[in-house]
Amino acid sequence: MTDLATSSELEAPSLDVAAVRADFPILARRVHGRPLVYLDNAATSQTPRQVIATFDDYYGRYNANIHRGLHTLADEATAAFEGTRESVRGFLNAADSREIIFTRGTTEAINLVANSWGRANLRAGDEVLISRLEHHSNIVPWQLLAAELGFTIRVIPVDERGVLDMAAYRELLGERTKLVAVNHVSNAFGTINPVREMAAIAHARGALILVDGAQATPHQAVDVRDIDADFYAFSGHKVYGPTGVGVLYGKAALLEAMPPWQGGGEMIRTVSFEAGTTFAEIPHKFEAGTPAIAEVIALGEALKWVAGVGLGAIGAWEGRLLAHATAAVSRIDGLRILGTAPDKAGVLSFVVDGAHAQDIGLLIDQLGVAIRTGHHCAQPLLAQFGVDATCRASFAAYNTLEEIDVFVEALERVIGMVR
């Protein structure tokens, strides 16, 4: 793991971490009298001042509803909103901006696919494949739908490193498989899944693939056409953007054939009591009601910020942070790392003998360090490893090697207190 991270670091462009940190006002905070060390980025990344300023600009200068207005403010708001759609298209290398649907986040995007494509295409006897690495948002929607429609969910196993068993995946894929739903990067372990290979295998068997990209987009470039993903979802708040906004990418032909999920304004062409309702073209067919306008515009600014820093540089720096943290915590007696895949993003999950994760999380916060503790909405995965909670440190472009050292020192101190 360390060698891989070091190699990628040498090949990728360098990152000016001090300049990056200067864009994040929250990093100047002190928590319990100590400088904030924020290592909970897999849950929510912090937001640069350029993105924060977008809200003041929108609400202070051109706050208006979009698409239907004829006045100047409505035109400006619509142009900014649709500008983000084009930015997302480029960010994912989608073929057409019509393939970009704005949602409240990855969870809603997956629910949209389940309730639109799934209801229209899944029947009793069909199978949906998901992996044991999945976040609950890519498990529960399929369970709810399976209970109603009668199809079967089959689970791709993982090995002791937290790596998907690709041989088992090939065996599980059969003529009854209609969809593979898998994450690109595990939020609990940081495992990077071979989604391009998985898509090719699924398509060869006649199945579609949905990729949960919430944890991939902050760390690496994503090309949905290279992956050949049928659906791809991500959330704004994990990629330096605001909460309450996300994206569903879908191939145009699939989206055009899918029925609307929610009804209301904007997603219609005509409404009549006598003749019924006809629907708008994609993507608006799936965007009922007034959207999170300011948040969508701010997401565009976040993606602009990411592009300016460079995902290659961000990924390489996070690889160095992960290698440094992994080496340091590995020296702590009684600490066990969960998730040791050779190909990982910036996530470090661990448990400590004789200490509950919640106790560690509460006490380390008193030392100014923010980590995540709990099941990380990945209970089936943690159950395989015999635990109900882990401590998780996760890294972003603005973290430093010095912060890792502060974290490890604080962790050692806390472990001494709780054992």
C-alpha positions in Angstrom: 0.0 0.0 0.0 2.8 2.4 1.0 4.8 1.7 -2.2 1.8 2.2 -4.4 1.0 5.5 -2.9 4.6 6.7 -3.1 4.8 5.7 -6.7 1.7 7.6 -7.7 2.9 10.6 -5.8 6.1 10.7 -7.8 4.2 10.5 -11.1 1.5 13.0 -10.4 1.7 16.9 -10.3 2.6 18.4 -6.9 0.1 20.0 -4.6 0.6 23.4 -2.9 -1.1 22.4 0.4 -0.6 25.8 2.0 -2.4 27.5 -0.9 -5.2 24.9 -0.7 -5.7 25.4 3.0 -5.9 29.1 2.6 -9.1 28.6 0.6 -10.9 27.0 3.6 -11.8 29.4 6.4 -13.0 26.7 8.7 -9.5 25.3 9.0 -8.6 28.3 11.1 -11.0 27.2 13.9 -9.9 26.0 17.2 -11.8 23.1 18.9 -11.5 22.7 22.7 -8.7 25.2 22.6 -6.7 23.3 19.9 -6.3 23.8 16.2 -8.9 21.8 14.3 -7.6 18.6 12.6 -10.5 17.6 10.4 -10.3 13.9 9.3 -13.9 13.2 8.6 -13.8 14.0 4.9 -15.5 10.7 3.7 -18.6 11.9 5.6 -18.5 15.6 4.4 -15.6 17.5 3.0 -15.1 21.2 3.9 -16.0 24.0 1.6 -13.7 26.5 0.0 -14.4 30.2 0.3 -15.1 30.5 -3.5 -18.0 28.1 -3.1 -19.3 29.8 0.1 -19.2 33.1 -1.8 -21.5 31.7 -4.4 -24.4 31.7 -2.0 -24.0 35.4 -1.2 -23.8 36.2 -4.9 -26.9 34.3 -5.8 -29.1 35.4 -3.0 -27.7 39.0 -3.0 -27.8 39.6 -6.8 -30.0 37.3 -8.9 -32.2 35.2 -6.6 -35.1 33.9 -8.8 -36.8 30.7 -9.9 -35.4 29.1 -13.0 -36.5 28.1 -16.5 -40.0 29.7 -16.6 -39.3 33.3 -15.9 -38.8 36.0 -18.6 -37.2 38.6 -16.5 -33.5 39.3 -16.1 -33.0 37.6 -12.7 -34.7 34.4 -13.9 -32.5 34.4 -17.0 -29.3 34.8 -15.0 -30.3 32.1 -12.5 -31.2 29.7 -15.3 -28.0 30.3 -17.1 -25.9 29.7 -13.9 -27.9 26.6 -13.0 -27.7 25.1 -16.5 -24.0 26.1 -16.6 -23.4 23.7 -13.7 -25.1 20.9 -15.7 -22.6 21.4 -18.4 -19.7 21.6 -15.9 -20.9 18.2 -14.5 -21.1 16.8 -18.0 -17.4 17.7 -18.5 -16.4 16.5 -15.0 -17.8 13.1 -15.8 -17.0 13.2 -19.5 -20.6 12.4 -20.3 -21.7 12.6 -23.9 -24.6 15.0 -23.4 -25.7 17.4 -20.7 -29.2 15.9 -21.0 -27.7 12.8 -19.2 -27.1 14.9 -16.1 -29.9 14.9 -13.5 -29.7 17.0 -10.3 -30.8 15.2 -7.1 -30.4 15.8 -3.4 -27.5 13.5 -3.3 -26.3 10.0 -4.1 -29.0 8.4 -2.0 -31.8 10.1 -3.9 -30.1 9.3 -7.2 -30.0 5.6 -6.4 -33.6 5.7 -5.2 -34.6 7.4 -8.5 -33.1 4.5 -10.5 -34.7 2.0 -8.2 -38.1 3.6 -8.4 -38.1 4.5 -12.1 -35.9 2.0 -14.0 -36.4 -0.7 -11.4 -40.2 -0.6 -11.2 -40.3 -0.6 -15.0 -37.9 -3.4 -15.6 -37.6 -5.8 -12.6 -39.9 -8.7 -12.0 -40.1 -11.8 -9.8 -37.4 -14.2 -10.8 -35.0 -11.4 -11.8 -31.7 -10.7 -9.9 -29.9 -7.6 -8.7 -26.2 -8.0 -7.7 -24.8 -5.7 -5.0 -21.6 -6.1 -3.1 -20.9 -6.5 0.6 -18.9 -3.2 0.4 -22.0 -1.1 -0.2 -23.3 1.8 1.7 -26.8 1.3 3.0 -28.1 3.8 0.3 -27.2 1.2 -2.3 -28.7 -1.7 -0.3 -32.0 -0.5 1.2 -33.6 0.9 -1.9 -33.2 -2.5 -3.6 -34.4 -4.4 -0.5 -37.6 -2.2 -0.4 -38.2 -2.8 -4.1 -37.4 -6.5 -3.9 -40.0 -7.0 -1.1 -42.6 -5.4 -3.4 -41.7 -6.9 -6.7 -40.3 -10.3 -5.7 -36.9 -10.2 -7.4 -33.8 -11.6 -5.7 -30.8 -9.7 -4.4 -27.5 -11.5 -4.6 -24.3 -10.3 -2.8 -20.8 -10.2 -4.2 -18.4 -11.3 -1.4 -15.2 -9.6 -0.3 -12.0 -11.2 1.1 -10.2 -10.5 4.3 -8.6 -7.4 2.8 -11.9 -5.9 1.8 -11.4 -6.6 -1.9 -14.3 -7.8 -4.1 -14.1 -11.5 -5.1 -14.1 -11.1 -8.9 -14.3 -14.8 -9.5 -17.5 -15.0 -7.4 -18.8 -11.9 -9.3 -18.4 -13.7 -12.6 -20.2 -16.8 -11.2 -23.1 -14.8 -9.7 -23.8 -13.0 -13.0 -26.3 -15.0 -14.9 -29.1 -14.7 -17.4 -31.5 -13.6 -14.6 -29.2 -10.7 -13.6 -30.7 -7.4 -14.7 -28.5 -4.9 -12.7 -25.2 -4.7 -10.9 -25.2 -2.0 -8.3 -21.8 -1.4 -6.8 -19.7 1.5 -5.3 -16.7 2.8 -7.1 -14.9 3.4 -3.7 -15.9 1.9 -0.4 -16.8 4.6 2.2 -15.9 2.3 5.1 -12.6 0.8 3.9 -11.5 3.0 0.9 -11.3 0.0 -1.5 -11.3 1.1 -5.1 -13.4 -1.3 -7.1 -12.6 -2.3 -10.8 -15.8 -0.8 -12.1 -14.7 -0.6 -15.7 -14.0 -4.3 -15.7 -17.2 -5.0 -13.8 -19.2 -3.0 -16.4 -17.7 -5.0 -19.3 -18.5 -8.3 -17.6 -22.0 -7.2 -16.8 -22.7 -5.9 -20.3 -21.4 -9.2 -21.8 -24.1 -11.0 -19.7 -26.8 -8.5 -20.7 -27.0 -6.7 -17.4 -26.8 -3.0 -16.6 -24.5 -1.4 -14.0 -25.1 1.4 -11.6 -22.0 2.9 -9.9 -22.2 4.8 -6.6 -19.4 7.3 -7.1 -19.9 9.3 -3.9 -16.4 8.4 -2.6 -14.6 8.3 -5.9 -15.3 11.8 -7.3 -13.3 13.6 -4.6 -10.2 11.5 -5.2 -9.8 10.6 -8.8 -10.9 11.6 -12.3 -14.1 9.8 -13.4 -14.9 9.1 -17.0 -18.4 7.5 -17.3 -17.9 6.7 -21.0 -14.6 4.9 -20.3 -16.2 3.0 -17.4 -19.3 2.4 -19.7 -21.5 3.0 -16.7 -25.2 2.9 -17.3 -25.8 5.0 -14.2 -23.4 6.9 -12.0 -24.2 8.9 -8.9 -22.3 11.3 -6.7 -22.9 13.9 -3.9 -21.8 17.6 -3.8 -20.9 17.7 -0.2 -18.2 15.0 -0.6 -16.4 16.9 -3.4 -15.9 20.3 -1.7 -19.4 21.4 -2.5 -22.6 22.1 -0.6 -25.0 19.6 1.1 -28.4 18.9 -0.4 -27.3 18.5 -4.0 -26.1 15.5 -6.0 -26.0 14.1 -9.5 -27.4 11.1 -11.4 -25.7 10.4 -14.7 -27.7 8.0 -17.0 -27.2 7.0 -20.6 -29.7 9.1 -22.6 -31.5 6.1 -24.1 -32.1 4.6 -20.7 -33.4 7.9 -19.2 -35.6 8.5 -22.2 -37.3 5.1 -21.7 -37.7 5.5 -17.9 -41.0 6.9 -16.4 -40.8 9.9 -14.1 -40.4 9.2 -10.4 -41.8 12.4 -8.9 -44.6 14.5 -10.3 -45.1 18.3 -10.2 -43.9 21.4 -11.8 -41.2 21.6 -14.5 -41.2 17.9 -15.3 -44.3 18.2 -17.4 -45.1 19.3 -21.0 -48.8 19.5 -20.6 -51.4 18.7 -17.9 -55.1 18.2 -18.5 -57.9 16.7 -16.5 -59.4 15.4 -19.7 -56.3 14.2 -21.6 -53.9 13.5 -18.7 -50.3 14.6 -18.5 -47.4 14.5 -20.9 -43.9 14.8 -19.7 -40.9 17.0 -20.5 -37.8 15.7 -22.2 -34.8 14.6 -20.2 -33.3 15.7 -17.9 -36.2 17.9 -16.8 -38.6 14.8 -16.7 -36.8 13.8 -13.5 -36.4 17.2 -11.9 -39.9 18.0 -10.4 -40.5 21.2 -8.6 -38.1 24.1 -7.7 -34.6 22.6 -7.3 -31.8 23.6 -4.9 -30.8 26.4 -7.2 -28.1 28.0 -5.1 -26.7 24.6 -4.2 -26.5 23.5 -7.8 -24.7 26.7 -8.8 -22.3 26.3 -5.8 -21.6 22.7 -7.0 -20.4 24.1 -10.3 -18.0 26.4 -8.4 -16.8 23.4 -6.3 -16.0 21.4 -9.5 -14.2 24.4 -10.9 -12.1 24.6 -7.7 -11.3 20.9 -8.0 -10.3 21.3 -11.6 -8.1 24.2 -10.7 -6.2 22.1 -8.0 -6.2 19.0 -10.2 -7.5 15.6 -9.3 -4.2 14.0 -10.1 -2.4 16.2 -7.6 -5.2 15.6 -5.0 -5.1 11.9 -5.4 -1.3 11.7 -5.2 -1.2 13.8 -2.0 -4.0 11.8 -0.3 -2.0 8.7 -1.2 1.0 10.1 0.7 -1.2 11.0 3.6 -2.7 7.5 3.7 0.7 5.8 3.5 2.0 8.1 6.3 -1.0 7.4 8.6 -1.1 3.7 7.8 2.6 3.3 8.8 2.1 5.3 12.0 -1.0 3.6 13.3 0.4 0.2 12.5 3.0 0.7 15.2 0.3 1.0 17.9 -0.1 -2.2 19.9 -3.6 -3.7 19.7 -4.7 -1.6 16.7 -6.1 -3.5 13.7 -6.7 -1.9 10.4 -9.8 -3.0 8.5 -9.5 -2.7 4.7 -6.1 -3.4 3.4 -6.8 -3.5 -0.3 -3.7 -2.7 -2.5 -5.8 -0.1 -4.3 -7.3 2.4 -1.9 -8.5 5.9 -1.6 -7.8 8.1 1.4 -9.7 6.1 4.1 -8.2 4.5 7.2 -10.6 2.3 9.3 -9.4 0.6 12.5 -10.4 -0.9 15.8 -8.4 -1.0 19.0 -8.4 -4.0 21.4 -10.1 -3.1 24.7 -11.5 0.2 23.5 -14.8 1.1 21.9 -14.7 3.2 18.8 -17.2 5.7 20.3 -15.1 6.3 23.3 -12.1 7.0 21.1 -14.1 9.3 18.9 -15.4 11.4 21.8 -12.1 11.7 23.6 -10.0 12.5 20.5 -12.4 15.3 19.7 -11.4 16.9 23.0 -7.9 17.1 21.6 -9.1 18.9 18.5 -9.2 15.9 16.1 -12.4 15.1 14.2 -12.8 11.5 13.0 -15.9 9.4 12.3 -16.9 6.4 14.5 -19.7 3.9 14.1 -20.9 1.5 11.4 -20.5 4.1 8.6 -23.8 2.9 7.0 -22.0 -0.3 6.1 -23.3 -2.8 8.7 -23.2 -5.9 6.5 -19.5 -5.2 5.7 -18.5 -4.7 9.3 -20.5 -7.8 10.4 -18.3 -9.9 8.2 -15.2 -8.7 10.1 -16.9 -9.3 13.5 -17.2 -5.7 14.6 -20.2 -3.3 14.9 -18.1 -0.1 14.7 -14.7 1.2 13.6 -12.8 4.5 13.9 -12.4 6.1 10.5 -9.9 8.8 9.5 -10.4 10.1 6.0 -8.3 12.6 4.1 -8.7 15.5 1.7 -6.5 17.9 -0.3 -6.1 20.3 2.6 -4.8 17.8 5.2 -1.1 17.8 6.1 1.4 15.3 7.3 1.7 17.3 10.4 -2.0 16.9 11.1 -1.5 13.1 10.7 1.2 13.3 13.4 -1.1 15.2 15.7 -3.9 12.7 15.1 -1.6 9.7 15.8 -0.2 11.4 19.0 -3.8 12.1 20.1 -4.9 8.6 19.3 -2.1 7.1 21.4 -3.0 9.3 24.3 -6.7 8.4 24.1 -6.0 4.7 23.9 -3.9 5.0 27.0 -6.9 6.6 28.8 -9.6 4.1 27.7 -7.7 0.8 28.1 
